[in-house]
Amino acid sequence: MLLYPSVDKLLDKIDSRYSLIMLASKRAHELDGGATPLLNEYKSKKSVGKALEEIEAGVLKIDPNAKDFN
């Protein structure tokens, strides 16, 4: 099974795999905790997949002023 969206495509939006995984992980935890979805519709059923879809759509980005991911 292929990951949607593909990591290679997402690396065009986030400059490193580490940053991509940290951002998706943090957002997945937020979604699991009841955070409001940023998209109207998702292809993924799992929260990590939803987070990756938000990154691909450009609605979830790393804050350039943030010191870390906490």
ABEGO torsion letter per residue (X at the ends): XBBOBBAAAAAAABABAAAAAAAAAAAAAAAAAGBBBABABBABABAAAAAAAAAAAGABBBBAABABAX
